[in-house]
């Protein structure tokens, strides 16, 4: 009994030590679990020093900090929103994670860069691309905000940036289009951007072009981002002579990190 009486509960640890322990836990667990345990744990999870420590552990203060954040917890989550929300953007996993909304002609497939009559991609780490054929084909992804960070996102003005690289073969013309929609919880369109149909003539230089959309000041309520694109060749040749696309991205760029 005397031995047990001398043992220290975690709540009896010095605050600095307790904060150090908590800083190694995943942020999601801190916010959704630890913060709900009791008033003491809630106050510790909300402490500025805990989130400064987490930022230091993950190098966020060095990578993104240009001015002193007003709220380090919010700063931590907003930094993590900068990751690319698109899964399998460079065709390394085949067609996984993409919904084939149209898959006509000889259908979508993936090929290795640079491909026949193609150009080397600007980023040497990108080694594959998606390609269409003579039938109009489109594929899409729907990305949702994590429920434990969406409240942070809506408190500040922010930008959602969408980028995509596309190219044609030198020996065949093609068309391409890109549409991005910001959707509500009920999948209603809040804002959208559309490239229109882009034509690339036969015997082009086959260079990789970049198209980018930026959404700013779009207000609260965004819960999903739909990214849809596609195209086809203009010669109606059997095989995969249509638009080539790769390295797509969706990132959230909050004002306070710039």
N, C-alpha and C positions, 0 to 999 in steps of 0.2 A: 504493500500500500504506500509506503514512504517513497519507493522508487517511482511509482506512477504519479505520485503527488509532485515530484520534482520535474517530471516531463513537461515540456513546453508545447502548448497548442500552437498551430500556425498563426492564429490570431494574436498570440502573445509575442510574435517576432517584432523586432524593431521595424519601424515603418520603412526605413531605407532598404532593409533586407527583404521585406515582404514585396516591395515594389520591384526589386531586382528579380525575385522569383516570378512574379506575374509577367514581367517583360518578356519572358521566354515562351509564354503561351501564345497560341494563334490569336490574332485580333478578333476573329469571329467568335471564339470561345470567351474571350474577355467581355465582349459586348452582349452576347446573347445568353451566356451562362453565369460567368463569375459576377457580373454586375448585379445579378438578381439574387445572390446568395443572402446578403444581409446589408444593412446600411454601411457597415465598415468597409466591406468589399466594394460596394458601389462608390463610396467616396475615394477609395484608392484607384479604382479603374478610371475615374474621372479626373484624376490628378494629372497636371501638365507634365510632371517629371517622368511619369510612366511612359507617356507617348513620345517624349523626347528620347527616352532610352530606347524605345522600339525603333524610332527613326535612326538612331545612331547604330543600332545592331544591324540594320538592313542597308545602311549607307544612304538613306534617303536625304538626309540633310546635306550631304556632299553633292549628290547628284542633281537635286532639284531646287535647293534653297537659294533664293536670291535676296530675300528679305525675311525678317523675323515673322513667323506665322502668329496670328492672333490666337488660334486654336490648334494645338499640336495634334490632337486626336483627329480632327477634321483634315488637317494637312496630311496625316498618315494615310487615311483612306483615299483622299483625292489623288495622292501620288500613285496608289495602286490602280487607279482607274486609267492610267496612261498605258497600260498593257494593251496589246492588240486583242480585241474582242472576237475577231474572226478565227474560227478553228480551221486547221488545215488550209491555210491561205496559199500555199505554194505547191499543192498537189502531191506532197510527200506521202500522204495516206490515201492515195487514189481519190475516189469521189466521196469518201467518208465525210460526214457532217454537212454535206450539201444536199438540199432538196431539189430534185430534178423536176422543175415545173413544166418544162418542155424538153423533149429529148428525141428530136426528129432526125430524119436522114440516117446517117450511120451513128448517130448519138454522140454524147460527150465521151471523151477519153483523155488520158494523160500521156504526155510524152516528155522525153528528156531534152533539155536545152543543149544546143541552140535549135535543134530540129532541122528538117529539110528546108533549104532556102531561107533560113532564119538568121537572126543576129544574136550575138552573145548578150546575156542580160547584164545590166550595170552592176548588180550585186553578185559577186562570185559564189556566195553561199546559197543562192537560189538556183536549183538545178532542174526543176520540172515546171510544167505549165499544163493548164487545161486547154483543150481545143475542141471546136465544133466542126460540123461537116456541112453538107449542102442543105440540110433542113434546119429551120429556125429552132434554136435550142436555148434554154435559159435555166440557170440554177440559182438557188437563193439560200440565205441563212437568216434566221431570226434570233437575235441576241436579247437577253433580258438583263435588267439591273439586279444585282444581289439585293435581297430585301433588307439586309442590315446596313447597307451603305446608301440606299436611295434617298433617305432623308438628308444626309449630308450633301448629296449632289444637288438637291433642289434649293439649298439655302443660298447659293451663289450663282452669278452669271457664269456660264461655261460654254465651251465650244465642243461640238462633236465633229471630228474630222474623218472623212472617208477617202481612202486612196486606192487606186487600182492601176495596174500596168496592163497594157494591151498592145498587140502587134499582129501584123499580117505576114503571110509568106510573101516572098518576093514575086513568085510566079502566079499568084492568085489574089484577086480582090476579095473583099469581105465587108460585112457590116458589123457594127457593135453598138450596144446601148447599155446604160447603167441607170438604175433607179434606186434611190435610198429613201426610206420612209421612217419617220419617228411616230410611234404608235402609242396609244393609251392602253390602260389595263384591258379595255374591251376591244382592243385592236382597231380603234378609230384613228384615222390619220390626223396628226397634229401639225406636222410639216413634212414636205417632201421635196426632193430635187430629182430632176431627170435630165440626162444628157441629150435626149433626142437621138435619132438614128445617125450614127457616124459612119460615113462611107470611106473605105480605103481602096484606092484604085489598084488594078493589076499592075505589076512591075514597079511597086513602091520600093522604098529603101529598106523595108522590113524592120525599121527601128522600133524600139519599145517606147511607147508613148505613155504618159501619166495623166490620169484624170483625177481631180480631187474636188470634193464638196466639203464645205464648212457650214455648220448650223450654229447660229449664235442667238442668244436671248429668246429662246423658244419657250420659256416659261415652265411651270410645273406640269406634272402628269405623265411625262414620258416614261414608259415602262418597257418598251420593246423597240428595237431598231431592225428594220428589214432591209437587207442588202440583196438586190436582184440584178443580174446582168446576163448577157448572152449575145448571140449573133449567128451568122452563117456565112458561107462563101457565096460569091456572086457568079461563079462559073457553073455551079451545079455539077461539080465533079464528084464522083464516088470517092470515098475516102475522107481524110481529115485535112481539108484545105481551108477551113473557116478561121474565125478569130481565135487568137491565142491570148490567154489571160493568166496572170499569176500575181503573187505578192500583194493581195488585197489586205486592207487594214481598216479597222474602226477604232479610234482612240478618243478619249474624253480629255480635253485640255482646259482645266479650270483657270480662271483669270489669276487667282492668287498665286499660282505657281510660275507665272511668267513675269 
